[in-house]
């Protein structure tokens, strides 16, 4: 359950709204406290986001790793910035057998998270790295009690780590069994690595001896990432997209994320004049989500390009949004929705994994960061460096159709609402293709329904899986969708069946509010 840690507005699950140096929302209470500590030490939103991310690599290892990937979106001193920390395919990957899928070290891409954090600190940080890294290093050294959702995933999927010596040594207990809720987990090897990173976040990539030793270990285990791959910093400026929802400016990440889908949905709502006060709004909103999933130019799950995929530039075009809104109106006007959905929009594929993690930060000056990170499915490639105990990310592109040097495309959709002069909300989520729809629905609740941020995050949502409409338990339009003939699947609010796990912060004048999704262990601090 999401919690508020250390705010003046108390209570489990509370959404704090208090004056102070800022607010952090993250998928782990330990990580949220790390970000809060750095804000209190004089760090800005970027410093706190880095501290939170590093602590998450300790406290939420099923979803994020130092050898993972990320997208960072921020507003600092009246200007927006985006850092593309996508993982990428190594420069040289031998041809595999036709139809074969790579796994383990053979599916490991070149990491992007550490170089992206280093770039963020170099360009936008305020305080030194030692203070930023300290909370995560201390957390790894002292350990922590594993919270419920993380423990359930660890117990459910940790057995797959047993076949890799590095993962088994660092992420399973001495008897080879998985950790579970409430058990204490320490990671001394990661603490030592974090201590080295307190001097240089690019230490692994910048110190040739260490870099080449890591590359040899990867090669010995069947991987293709080389020392030269690790040394080449391919991070750069991310594509910033601009849109609006209910008259509120929205910025998000483009090419390497799914920001186009978020802004397409916002444009459709605007073009159709769809508003929560109207009786049919729930159906219009659900069909808007389905439309965006169908229009994506990549297949869900594998993220391989569709044979006849639409160019991303079309998705946010006003004329296209009007055409999609008109189609939605016609579809919602049909007497029996039923099987017409697949014909009109194309049924989205389903995915079993609901991974990724997001953090949102606002500081006392109003600077904001929204950062989404991933290692692929839970526990990434299921393999870890035996020396440092860091899990390697998994690349769907690397596993299925590697193109040397290509960057991984993800569903990450960090977003910031409000103009750059006065940013208001930083938001993002976890859950693969569920992310854009979850972010949109929280923003609809906050900006169009007038809910508090906490209530907007907590409100039941909808999404799609395999052609079926999924509704959170307690959704107020359940009877409407049933009467209309939709195939409905109930989704309780838990880590297995969630419809996106959203973390958000808001600044209104001198007050800050934070909200962490109740489907996971997150907290606002």
N, C-alpha and C positions, 0 to 999 in steps of 0.2 A: 504494500500500500504506500502511495506517495505520502511524504511527510514534510512538515516544516521543521527545520532544525535551527534553533537558536534565534528566533525572531521574537519581537515583542507581541505579535499577534499569535497566541499560542494555540495548541490543540493539534492532535494528529490529523493530518490531511489539510490543515488550514492553509489558506493562501495569504501570506503576510502582506500587509500594506503599511509600511512604516517608513518614517524619515530615517536617513542614514547614508552610509557610503555607497550603497548599491545593492544589487541582488543577483544571486546565482541560482539557476535551476538546472539540475542534472539527474541522470539516471541512478545515482548512488548518493546517499546522504554523506558518505565519507568524502566523495569528490566535491559535493556542494560546500562542505566545510572547508576544504582546501582552497577553493576559490574565494570564499569569504575571508579566510585568513590573509590571502594576498591583497584583497581590497583593503583590509584593515591596516596592512603594512604600507599602504601608499601606492599600491599598484593600480593601474587603470584596467579597463575592461579587457584589453588584450592580454595583459599580464595574468589576470584572473582566469581568463579562458584557457590559457596555456597551462596554468596550475591545475585547473579542473580536469583538463584532458589528460595530463600526466597521471593524476590521481585515479582517473577512470581506467587507465591501463593496468593499474593494480587492482582496483575494486570492482571492475566489471569486465573481466578478461574474456568472457564469452562473446563480447561485442566489439572490443577495441584493443589495439595493440600498438606498441611503438613501431612495429613493422607493418602497420595497416595503411589506410588512406583516409582522406578527409576533404571537406570543402569548408572554407572559412569565409564568412561574410561579415563585414563590420561597417560601422559608421563612427568615425573619430574626428573630432575637431571640425565638424561640418562637412566632411567629405566621406564618400563611400569607398570601400575597398573590398576586393575579393581575392582570395588566394586559392589556386587550384592545386590541391594536394593529392590528386588522383594517383593511384598506383599505375604502373605501365608494364608492358611486355618487355622482357630483356632484349638486348640488341641482336642476340643470336639464339634462335630456338630451332633445333633440328625438326625436320618434318616427321610427323608421327604417322601411325597407321591410319588409313581412311576410316572414319567413324569412331576411332578410339578417343576416349576422354581421359585426359591427364588427371592425376590425383596426387596428393601428398606434396613433396617438394617439387615435383614436376609441374604443379599448378601454381607455384609461388611467383608472384610478380615482384617488380622492383618497388619497394615501399615508398610512400609519399608523405606520410604523416610527420615524421621527424623533420624533414626539410621544410615542410610547410610551417610547422611551429617555429623553426629557426627563422624563417623569412618574416613571419608575423612579429616576432620579438625584435628582429633587427630594424624593421621599418616602423613599427608602431608601439613597441613596448616602452615602459617608463622606468622600471626598477631592474636591478640586477638579477641574473639567472639563479643565483644561489638561493635567494628568498622565494623565487617562484617554484623551484624544484623541491625545496625542503619538505613541504607537506606530503608530497607523493613518496619521497624517499623514506620519510618517517613511517608512513602508512605501510610500505612494503617491509620495512625492518621490524616494526612492532606487530603487524598483522591486524586483522579485524574479524568481527563476527559476520559470517556470510548471511545476508538478508534473505527473506523467503523466496522471492521469484528467482533470483540468481542461483540460490541453492537448489531449487527444483530443476532448473535447466542443467546445472552442473551434474546433478545426480542422474538426470535422464540421458545426457549426451556425453558425459565424461568418459564412459567406457571406451568410446572410439579413440581416445588418446593413448590407450594402452600399447598400441602397436608401434608408437614412435618413442625412442628412448628419451629424447629431450622433453617432450610433452608429458610423458609418464613420470619423469623424475621431478618435474616442477609443478604439475597441476593435478596429480593424483596422490593419495595418501601412501604411506610406506608399504601398506599391504596391497597396493594396486587398486583400491576401491576409490570411488568418486567422493568428493566433498559434498556436503549437504547443508540445508538451512541450519543456522545457529552454530555451525562448527567454525573453529578458528583457523584462518589461513594466513600464512606468512610467506614472503617471497624474498629471502635474503639476496639471491643472485640479482634480482631486479633492483633491489636497493643499492647494490654496488654499482650497477650500470647507471642508475639515476644520479648517484653521486658524481660519476664521471660527466654526466650530461649537465650538471650544475655549472660547469665551466664552459661548455660548448654543446649546444643541442645537436650539432652535426658531428659529434665526436666519432661516432661509428663510421661515418662517411668520410670524415676529414683526416683521420689518422691512418695512414696507409697500411701499417702493419696490422692493425685491428681490422680494417676493412677487408684486406686480402685474406686474413685468417677466417673471417666470417664467410667470405665467398668460397673458400676451400671447403668449409663445413657444409655449405649448401650443395656444392658440386659432388662431394663425397656421398651425399644422401640422395642424389639423382636430380638436383635442381639445376637451373640455367642462369641464375642471377650471378653476375661476375663482379669483381672488384671495380672494374670500369663502370659497370651499371650503377653501383652504389655511389661512386664518386661523381657521377653526372647528375647535378641537381636540375631536374626537369620541372620543378615548380615554377609557377608564373602567375600572372594576373588571371583570375577567373573572369568569365563573361558575366557582367552584371546586366540583368534584365529589369526593365521598369514597367510597371503596370499600376492598376488601381482596383480597389474594392470599395464600393459604396462611397466613392469620393475620397478615399484614403490612399495616398501613394504607397505602393508596395515595391520593394526591390528584392530580387532573389538571384540565384545562380543559374546560368544557362547551360552551355554545351555539355559539361561533364555531370550535370544534375538533371533534375526534372522540373526546373523552374518554368519552362515553357508550359508544362501541363497546369501548374498552379495558376499562372496568369491567364491561360486559355479559359479555365473554369471561371475565374473572376470576370473575364470579358463576356462569357456566355450569360452569367447571371445579370450583368449590366445590360447586355443587348436585349435580353428577353424581358427586362423589367421584372424579373422574378424577385419577390420580397417575402420575408417570413410572415407578414400579416395576411398573405393570401392563403386560402384553404389548400391549394395544390402545391405549395412551395416544397414540401418534403419530397414529392415525386419529381418535381423539376430539378431539385438539387441532386437526387439520386441519379437521374438520367444525365445530368451534367458530369458527374463523376464517371459514369460508364462511357460517356462520349470521349472524355479525355484519355481514358485507358485504351479505348479502341483506336484513337488517332495517333498514339505514340508511334514513332517510326521504328522502335525496337520491340522485339518480342519480350513479353514479360518472362521473368525467370532467367533466361540465358542472355537477354539484352542483345541478341544478334539482330542485325537490321532486317526489317520486313522487306519482302521482295518488292512491294509497291507502297512503301512507307511514305507518308507525307513529309515534306521538308519542314524542319522546325520553324522556319520563318512564317509559315502559313498559320500555325496554331494560334498565334496571338493577333492575327490580322482582324481588324474590326468587321470586315465584310464576311470573313469566314465565321466569326463568332455569331453574327446575325443569322447566317444560314444554319448554324448548329442550333441556335435558340429556336428558330422556326421549326426545325426537325423535332426538337424536343417537345414543342407545343403540339405538333401533330401526333407524336407518339403518345403523349399523355392524354390526348383526346380520343384515342381508340377505345372502343368498348371493352376489349379484352387484350390486355397487354401481353400476357403469357409468352408464347413462342415468338412473337413479333420482335422481341428485343434483339435476338441474335441476328436477325435479318437486317434490322435497322442500324445496329452499331457494331455487331461482331462480339461474341462472348469473350471476355478476358480469361486468360489461362489462370490456373491456380498455382501457388507456391506454398510449400510447407514451412519454410523458414520465415521467421518474423524477427529479423536481426537488426543490427545497426544501433547507434546511440546518438543522442543529441544533447548539447548544452547551450544555454542562453545566459548572457551576462549583460548587466547594465551597471555602470559605475556612477559615482556621485556627480560627475560632470555631464552625465547624459550620454556618454559614449556607449555603444552597444556592439556585441558580438553574438552571432548565431553560427554555431559550428556543428556539423554533422560528421560522424566518423564511422568506419566499418572495417571489418576484416573478412567480409563475405558471409557465409553461413556461420552459425554459432561455432566458436573455437577456430574459425578461419579454415586453413588447410589441414588442421588437426596435427600439425607438426610444430616443433619449437627448437630454437637454437639451444643445444645442450649446455653451452657455457653461460649464456645470459638468461636463459629460461624465457625468452620472448617468443610468443606465438607468431607464426607467419600468416599473412593474409592469403586468401584464396581469390583467384581471378577466374571468373566464368569465361572470359575471353581467352585467357591462357589455357584453360582446360579444354575448350572446344575448338576454337579457330584462332590461334595466336598469329598476330601480325607484328613482327618485331618493331618495337618502339611505340606501338599504339597505346593510347591511354584508356584506362577503364572508364566506361560510362556507368553511372550509378543513378539510383532514384533519390539521392540526397537533395533536399529542397530547403535549405536554410533561408529564412526570409526576415526582413525588417520592414515594419510598417511605420509610416510617417515620413515627412521630408527629412533630408539630411541635416537641415538646420536644427530640427527638433525631433529626432527619432522617438517613437513611442513604444513599439512592441518589437522584441526579438523573439523569434519562434522557429521551431523545427520539430522533427520527429524521427522515430524509428519505425521499421516495419516494411522495408522494401517498397513495393508499388502502392502500399497503403498510405505512404507519407504525404504526397500532395493533397489527397482528399481529406486526410485528418487535419492538416494545417488549415486548409480552406474552411472546414466546418468549425474549427475553433474561432477563426477570424470572423466567420459569419455570426457566430454566437456573440462575440465581443462587439463587433462593429455594426451589425445590422439588427441584432436582437436586444442589444443593450445589456447583456449579462456582464457580471464581473469576470475578470480573467479566470479566476478559480472556477467559477460556475461554467464558463465556456469550455474549459479543459475537461471538466467532469461530465458534461452533458453527453447523453448517448449519441452515437454517430452511426452512419451507414457506410458500406463499401461493397465491393464486388469480388467474387471468387468463383471462377469456373462457370460463369453465367448466372449464378445465384446471387440474390441480393442478401447481404449479411447485415443484420441489425443488432446493435447492442441490446442486451436485456433492458427493458424499460423504455425503449424508444416509443415516443408518443404517436407515431404514425403507423404502428404495427397493423392495426385493424384496416387502415386505408390500403396499405399495400396488399394485404390478404384479399380484400374485396376486389382489388384490381387484377388479381391472378398472378402476382409475382411468385416465383420460387424463392422462399425465404429460409435462411439459415440463422439461427440465434447464435449470437457471439457474446458469451459472458465476458466481463471486464477482467481478464487475467492475462498472464504472460503468453499463453498458448493461443488464445483465440481473440486477441485484441484486434482493433482496427486502426492501428497506429498508436505509438506512444509519444505523446507531445510534451515538450518542456518549453516553457515560455516565461518571459519577464516583461514587465511594463513599467514605464516611468510616466507619471502624471504630475507635472509641477515638481515639487520636492519629495513626492512620495513614490515608493517603489512597491510593486507587487510581483510575486513569483508563484508559479503553479507547475507542479509535476504530475504527470498522468498517473491515475490510480491503478493502471494495469501493470505497473512495475514497481521497483523499490525506490523510485526517485524521490527527491526532496528539493525544496527551495530554502535557501539560506540568505 
